[in-house]
Amino acid sequence: MNHQLKFQPYLLTLLALLFSVNLMAQEAKTYFHNQVDDLAMQEGQAILKATGEPITGRLITNYDNGQIRLEGHYLNGQKHGAFRWWHSSGQLGSEEFFQDNIKHGLSRMWYANGQIKQEANYNNGALKGRMKFWEKDGTVRKISKGQ
């Protein structure tokens, strides 16, 4: 009986965590480019054309052939999380991370041949450390210092 009382707070915490994860999973939605307002996107907001509501979830755009072009995550209409862009060949072209529409974290770009092109780290929109650049053949082209 004494052991049951010791584990009860842990069980309640675990159940609460599982419930919140399930709730977040239900709220995550996928939107497509034709559903969002193009002008608002140019101004940095992802807003649904039909309702004017900011989106929370994943936004996907595709090339005409159906190949994925961009995948990005939004929270209340602002970039928040991973953004990935692909070349028309299907090769990953860039990967960046955002918090509240501001670059935050590792940012990388690749050439169409798969060779890394650029790499940098950002902290609340400011370059942190060095930005590295490579040629298509993999040789280092330039390293510049940030803050």
Secondary structure, 3 states (H helix, E strand, C coil): CHHHHHHHHHHHHHHHHHHHHHHHHHHCEEEEHHHECHHHHHCCCCEECCCCCECCEEEEEECCCCCEEEEEEEECCEEEEEEEEECCCCCEEEEEEEECCEECEEEEEECCCCCEEEEEEEECCEEEEEEEEECCCCCEEEEEECC
